[in-house]
Amino acid sequence: MNAAIRGLESLPPDGASSLSARTLTHLRDLIIAGRLSPMTWLRMADIAGGLGTSITPVRSALLALEREGLVEIAKARGVRVIPMTRADIRDAYLVHEFLCGEMAARAALTIDEPLLQACETLQRRMEHALTHRSGETIDALNWEFHRLINGCAHSPRLARMLRLVTRSVPHAFHRLVPGWSRKAMPQHRALIRALASGSAETARTTAQQHVRVGCELLLARLERSGYWKKGHHSPPSSPS
């Protein structure tokens, strides 16, 4: 089996999502976190074997990732990941930072006590999961925490834009980006306080800083892995 496939995490359980959706999210995460090596040709069957799933959801996920510009598929050769540059990642996070900041600012003006308590409860559960080293639980709770805050912005259009942007951001940050959780927990606490204060600008800057730290941690993780030392900085040429 190709070295890019060995050691891949099995597909995490999630009863709320379809197998195809989970496969797509998981593969996207692995690509963005540098776990699938760019410019290396991979077989769909090997990817399915590494994830512990059938080839059907893998094929569906890879076709979606090809439309997103993250992979290249050639019938005769298989699949390869299109490399990301540092600028690609920073650009995605720049937009993510703006949208999260704007939504947090709006949420600060509308969030009520029951929703603040819901955020507090989710945060306590995340801290408990961190203590007990439950990575999948932390990632799921983190997603719900931010979904709750973003919902308080009451902007379906911004929410749709954010969903598009988050395709370029790992969902499983705790499992894939070392050090994120230890930094995120106090930042979440600061965000809850900012929302409770009703200060739109405090909430904005707090949310933006939270996203910015995530970007730097992801870049650092890719640097440590040697991602850009392997010649993965230019787009692939078409297979012959």
C-alpha positions as a LaTeX table, in Angstrom:
\begin{tabular}{lrrr}
\hline
Residue & $x$ (\AA) & $y$ (\AA) & $z$ (\AA) \\
\hline
Met1 & 0.00 & 0.00 & 0.00 \\
Asn2 & 1.23 & 3.50 & $-0.81$ \\
Ala3 & 3.00 & 5.32 & 2.04 \\
Ala4 & 0.51 & 8.18 & 1.72 \\
Ile5 & $-2.27$ & 5.76 & 2.70 \\
Arg6 & $-0.64$ & 3.80 & 5.50 \\
Gly7 & $-1.67$ & 5.02 & 8.93 \\
Leu8 & $-4.75$ & 6.93 & 7.82 \\
Glu9 & $-7.37$ & 7.21 & 10.54 \\
Ser10 & $-10.44$ & 5.09 & 10.00 \\
Leu11 & $-13.55$ & 7.02 & 9.13 \\
Pro12 & $-14.87$ & 8.51 & 12.41 \\
Pro13 & $-18.38$ & 7.47 & 13.45 \\
Asp14 & $-21.18$ & 10.00 & 13.05 \\
Gly15 & $-24.74$ & 8.77 & 13.04 \\
Ala16 & $-26.03$ & 12.18 & 11.93 \\
Ser17 & $-24.25$ & 12.17 & 8.55 \\
Ser18 & $-24.36$ & 9.89 & 5.54 \\
Leu19 & $-21.37$ & 7.69 & 4.78 \\
Ser20 & $-20.65$ & 9.70 & 1.62 \\
Ala21 & $-20.75$ & 13.02 & 3.50 \\
Arg22 & $-18.48$ & 11.70 & 6.26 \\
Thr23 & $-16.04$ & 10.33 & 3.70 \\
Leu24 & $-15.94$ & 13.66 & 1.86 \\
Thr25 & $-15.35$ & 15.67 & 5.04 \\
His26 & $-12.72$ & 13.24 & 6.31 \\
Leu27 & $-10.77$ & 13.11 & 3.04 \\
Arg28 & $-10.92$ & 16.89 & 2.73 \\
Asp29 & $-9.53$ & 17.20 & 6.27 \\
Leu30 & $-6.69$ & 14.78 & 5.51 \\
Ile31 & $-5.78$ & 16.71 & 2.36 \\
Ile32 & $-5.81$ & 20.13 & 4.04 \\
Ala33 & $-3.80$ & 18.80 & 7.00 \\
Gly34 & $-1.21$ & 17.33 & 4.63 \\
Arg35 & $-1.93$ & 13.69 & 5.51 \\
Leu36 & $-2.42$ & 12.72 & 1.85 \\
Ser37 & 0.81 & 13.50 & 0.02 \\
Pro38 & 0.50 & 15.81 & $-2.98$ \\
Met39 & 1.74 & 14.75 & $-6.41$ \\
Thr40 & 1.65 & 11.05 & $-5.52$ \\
Trp41 & $-0.69$ & 8.87 & $-7.56$ \\
Leu42 & $-3.09$ & 6.88 & $-5.35$ \\
Arg43 & $-5.60$ & 4.14 & $-6.09$ \\
Met44 & $-9.19$ & 4.60 & $-4.93$ \\
Ala45 & $-9.18$ & 1.04 & $-3.59$ \\
Asp46 & $-6.15$ & 1.80 & $-1.41$ \\
Ile47 & $-7.80$ & 4.95 & $-0.05$ \\
Ala48 & $-10.95$ & 2.96 & 0.73 \\
Gly49 & $-8.85$ & 0.30 & 2.46 \\
Gly50 & $-7.01$ & 2.91 & 4.51 \\
Leu51 & $-10.30$ & 4.44 & 5.65 \\
Gly52 & $-11.98$ & 1.09 & 6.27 \\
Thr53 & $-14.88$ & 1.78 & 3.92 \\
Ser54 & $-16.11$ & 0.66 & 0.49 \\
Ile55 & $-14.95$ & 2.27 & $-2.73$ \\
Thr56 & $-18.36$ & 3.82 & $-3.56$ \\
Pro57 & $-18.32$ & 6.69 & $-1.01$ \\
Val58 & $-14.63$ & 7.24 & $-1.73$ \\
Arg59 & $-15.32$ & 7.64 & $-5.46$ \\
Ser60 & $-18.19$ & 10.06 & $-4.73$ \\
Ala61 & $-16.02$ & 12.07 & $-2.32$ \\
Leu62 & $-13.09$ & 12.29 & $-4.73$ \\
Leu63 & $-15.32$ & 13.53 & $-7.54$ \\
Ala64 & $-16.56$ & 16.30 & $-5.22$ \\
Leu65 & $-12.97$ & 17.11 & $-4.20$ \\
Glu66 & $-12.00$ & 17.30 & $-7.87$ \\
Arg67 & $-14.73$ & 19.91 & $-8.40$ \\
Glu68 & $-13.32$ & 21.82 & $-5.43$ \\
Gly69 & $-9.86$ & 21.80 & $-7.02$ \\
Leu70 & $-8.24$ & 19.66 & $-4.31$ \\
Val71 & $-7.52$ & 16.52 & $-6.34$ \\
Glu72 & $-6.91$ & 15.43 & $-9.91$ \\
Ile73 & $-8.42$ & 12.19 & $-11.23$ \\
Ala74 & $-7.07$ & 10.30 & $-14.24$ \\
Lys75 & $-8.69$ & 7.03 & $-15.25$ \\
Ala76 & $-5.44$ & 5.35 & $-16.20$ \\
Arg77 & $-3.43$ & 6.46 & $-13.16$ \\
Gly78 & $-5.74$ & 7.10 & $-10.24$ \\
Val79 & $-5.91$ & 10.15 & $-8.00$ \\
Arg80 & $-3.41$ & 12.70 & $-6.79$ \\
Val81 & $-3.75$ & 15.63 & $-4.43$ \\
Ile82 & $-3.18$ & 19.08 & $-5.87$ \\
Pro83 & $-0.62$ & 20.82 & $-3.64$ \\
Met84 & $-1.51$ & 23.88 & $-1.57$ \\
Thr85 & 0.74 & 26.89 & $-1.17$ \\
Arg86 & 1.10 & 28.88 & 2.02 \\
Ala87 & $-0.79$ & 31.67 & 0.26 \\
Asp88 & $-3.66$ & 29.29 & $-0.56$ \\
Ile89 & $-4.09$ & 28.50 & 3.12 \\
Arg90 & $-3.71$ & 32.09 & 4.30 \\
Asp91 & $-6.22$ & 33.30 & 1.70 \\
Ala92 & $-8.81$ & 30.75 & 2.81 \\
Tyr93 & $-8.31$ & 31.70 & 6.44 \\
Leu94 & $-8.43$ & 35.42 & 5.65 \\
Val95 & $-11.98$ & 35.01 & 4.34 \\
His96 & $-12.86$ & 32.62 & 7.18 \\
Glu97 & $-11.56$ & 35.14 & 9.71 \\
Phe98 & $-13.66$ & 37.96 & 8.27 \\
Leu99 & $-16.86$ & 35.93 & 8.18 \\
Cys100 & $-16.44$ & 34.48 & 11.67 \\
Gly101 & $-15.67$ & 37.93 & 13.05 \\
Glu102 & $-18.72$ & 39.47 & 11.40 \\
Met103 & $-21.02$ & 36.69 & 12.60 \\
Ala104 & $-19.67$ & 36.88 & 16.15 \\
Ala105 & $-20.18$ & 40.66 & 16.14 \\
Arg106 & $-23.80$ & 40.25 & 15.09 \\
Ala107 & $-24.33$ & 37.42 & 17.57 \\
Ala108 & $-23.15$ & 39.64 & 20.43 \\
Leu109 & $-26.07$ & 41.96 & 19.74 \\
Thr110 & $-28.75$ & 39.26 & 19.69 \\
Ile111 & $-27.64$ & 36.29 & 21.81 \\
Asp112 & $-29.80$ & 35.63 & 24.87 \\
Glu113 & $-29.10$ & 33.98 & 28.21 \\
Pro114 & $-30.34$ & 30.48 & 27.26 \\
Leu115 & $-28.05$ & 30.45 & 24.22 \\
Leu116 & $-25.12$ & 31.73 & 26.27 \\
Gln117 & $-25.76$ & 28.90 & 28.72 \\
Ala118 & $-25.84$ & 26.46 & 25.81 \\
Cys119 & $-22.43$ & 27.75 & 24.68 \\
Glu120 & $-21.15$ & 27.38 & 28.24 \\
Thr121 & $-22.42$ & 23.81 & 28.43 \\
Leu122 & $-20.77$ & 22.87 & 25.14 \\
Gln123 & $-17.52$ & 24.44 & 26.31 \\
Arg124 & $-17.56$ & 22.48 & 29.58 \\
Arg125 & $-18.17$ & 19.29 & 27.61 \\
Met126 & $-15.22$ & 20.12 & 25.34 \\
Glu127 & $-12.96$ & 20.66 & 28.34 \\
His128 & $-14.14$ & 17.36 & 29.84 \\
Ala129 & $-13.48$ & 15.58 & 26.53 \\
Leu130 & $-10.01$ & 17.11 & 26.37 \\
Thr131 & $-9.23$ & 15.82 & 29.85 \\
His132 & $-10.37$ & 12.35 & 28.81 \\
Arg133 & $-8.56$ & 12.54 & 25.43 \\
Ser134 & $-11.68$ & 12.09 & 23.32 \\
Gly135 & $-10.61$ & 13.76 & 20.08 \\
Glu136 & $-13.67$ & 12.92 & 18.02 \\
Thr137 & $-15.95$ & 14.29 & 20.75 \\
Ile138 & $-13.98$ & 17.55 & 20.92 \\
Asp139 & $-14.19$ & 18.08 & 17.17 \\
Ala140 & $-17.95$ & 17.42 & 17.11 \\
Leu141 & $-18.58$ & 19.72 & 20.09 \\
Asn142 & $-16.39$ & 22.44 & 18.62 \\
Trp143 & $-18.39$ & 22.33 & 15.40 \\
Glu144 & $-21.65$ & 22.61 & 17.35 \\
Phe145 & $-20.26$ & 25.45 & 19.52 \\
His146 & $-19.49$ & 27.60 & 16.48 \\
Arg147 & $-22.68$ & 26.59 & 14.68 \\
Leu148 & $-24.67$ & 27.86 & 17.66 \\
Ile149 & $-22.87$ & 31.21 & 17.72 \\
Asn150 & $-23.10$ & 31.67 & 13.96 \\
Gly151 & $-26.82$ & 30.96 & 14.08 \\
Cys152 & $-27.25$ & 33.94 & 16.40 \\
Ala153 & $-26.04$ & 36.22 & 13.60 \\
His154 & $-29.37$ & 35.55 & 11.82 \\
Ser155 & $-27.80$ & 35.84 & 8.37 \\
Pro156 & $-28.53$ & 32.88 & 6.06 \\
Arg157 & $-26.40$ & 34.45 & 3.33 \\
Leu158 & $-23.33$ & 34.80 & 5.54 \\
Ala159 & $-23.93$ & 31.27 & 6.80 \\
Arg160 & $-23.91$ & 29.93 & 3.24 \\
Met161 & $-20.71$ & 31.80 & 2.47 \\
Leu162 & $-19.12$ & 30.44 & 5.63 \\
Arg163 & $-20.06$ & 26.87 & 4.69 \\
Leu164 & $-18.24$ & 27.31 & 1.39 \\
Val165 & $-15.14$ & 28.74 & 3.06 \\
Thr166 & $-14.97$ & 26.04 & 5.72 \\
Arg167 & $-14.33$ & 23.49 & 2.98 \\
Ser168 & $-10.77$ & 24.88 & 3.09 \\
Val169 & $-10.48$ & 24.52 & 6.88 \\
Pro170 & $-10.06$ & 21.19 & 8.72 \\
His171 & $-13.14$ & 20.13 & 10.67 \\
Ala172 & $-11.20$ & 17.64 & 12.81 \\
Phe173 & $-8.79$ & 20.25 & 14.13 \\
His174 & $-8.15$ & 18.52 & 17.45 \\
Arg175 & $-7.15$ & 15.22 & 15.86 \\
Leu176 & $-5.19$ & 16.65 & 12.94 \\
Val177 & $-3.51$ & 19.83 & 14.24 \\
Pro178 & $-1.41$ & 19.34 & 17.39 \\
Gly179 & $-1.72$ & 22.02 & 20.05 \\
Trp180 & $-5.01$ & 23.43 & 18.80 \\
Ser181 & $-7.20$ & 22.31 & 21.71 \\
Arg182 & $-4.99$ & 23.78 & 24.44 \\
Lys183 & $-5.12$ & 27.16 & 22.74 \\
Ala184 & $-8.77$ & 26.94 & 21.69 \\
Met185 & $-10.26$ & 26.29 & 25.14 \\
Pro186 & $-9.28$ & 29.67 & 26.68 \\
Gln187 & $-10.16$ & 31.40 & 23.41 \\
His188 & $-13.64$ & 29.88 & 23.54 \\
Arg189 & $-14.00$ & 31.16 & 27.11 \\
Ala190 & $-12.97$ & 34.64 & 25.95 \\
Leu191 & $-15.49$ & 34.48 & 23.11 \\
Ile192 & $-18.31$ & 33.54 & 25.49 \\
Arg193 & $-17.39$ & 36.51 & 27.71 \\
Ala194 & $-17.31$ & 38.82 & 24.68 \\
Leu195 & $-20.74$ & 37.64 & 23.57 \\
Ala196 & $-22.12$ & 38.07 & 27.09 \\
Ser197 & $-20.79$ & 41.64 & 27.22 \\
Gly198 & $-22.86$ & 42.61 & 24.19 \\
Ser199 & $-19.83$ & 44.30 & 22.60 \\
Ala200 & $-19.87$ & 43.60 & 18.87 \\
Glu201 & $-16.29$ & 44.75 & 18.35 \\
Thr202 & $-14.93$ & 42.70 & 21.25 \\
Ala203 & $-16.69$ & 39.63 & 19.90 \\
Arg204 & $-15.39$ & 40.35 & 16.40 \\
Thr205 & $-11.74$ & 40.69 & 17.41 \\
Thr206 & $-11.92$ & 37.67 & 19.73 \\
Ala207 & $-13.40$ & 35.45 & 17.01 \\
Gln208 & $-10.89$ & 36.69 & 14.44 \\
Gln209 & $-7.97$ & 35.98 & 16.76 \\
His210 & $-9.32$ & 32.47 & 17.33 \\
Val211 & $-9.37$ & 31.79 & 13.57 \\
Arg212 & $-5.94$ & 33.39 & 13.10 \\
Val213 & $-4.37$ & 31.10 & 15.68 \\
Gly214 & $-5.88$ & 28.08 & 13.92 \\
Cys215 & $-4.30$ & 29.20 & 10.65 \\
Glu216 & $-0.86$ & 29.58 & 12.21 \\
Leu217 & $-1.10$ & 26.17 & 13.89 \\
Leu218 & $-2.05$ & 24.50 & 10.60 \\
Leu219 & 0.81 & 26.20 & 8.76 \\
Ala220 & 3.22 & 25.17 & 11.52 \\
Arg221 & 1.99 & 21.58 & 11.33 \\
Leu222 & 2.60 & 21.50 & 7.56 \\
Glu223 & 6.04 & 23.09 & 7.97 \\
Arg224 & 7.06 & 20.49 & 10.57 \\
Ser225 & 5.89 & 17.68 & 8.31 \\
Gly226 & 8.14 & 18.94 & 5.50 \\
Tyr227 & 5.15 & 19.57 & 3.25 \\
Trp228 & 6.86 & 22.39 & 1.33 \\
Lys229 & 10.30 & 20.78 & 1.33 \\
Lys230 & 9.14 & 17.98 & $-0.95$ \\
Gly231 & 8.55 & 20.12 & $-4.02$ \\
His232 & 4.79 & 20.35 & $-3.38$ \\
His233 & 4.54 & 24.02 & $-4.25$ \\
Ser234 & 3.48 & 23.98 & $-7.88$ \\
Pro235 & 0.31 & 22.64 & $-9.49$ \\
Pro236 & 0.49 & 19.24 & $-11.17$ \\
Ser237 & 0.83 & 18.82 & $-14.90$ \\
Ser238 & $-1.68$ & 16.74 & $-16.81$ \\
Pro239 & $-0.85$ & 13.04 & $-16.84$ \\
Ser240 & 0.50 & 11.70 & $-20.11$ \\
\hline
\end{tabular}
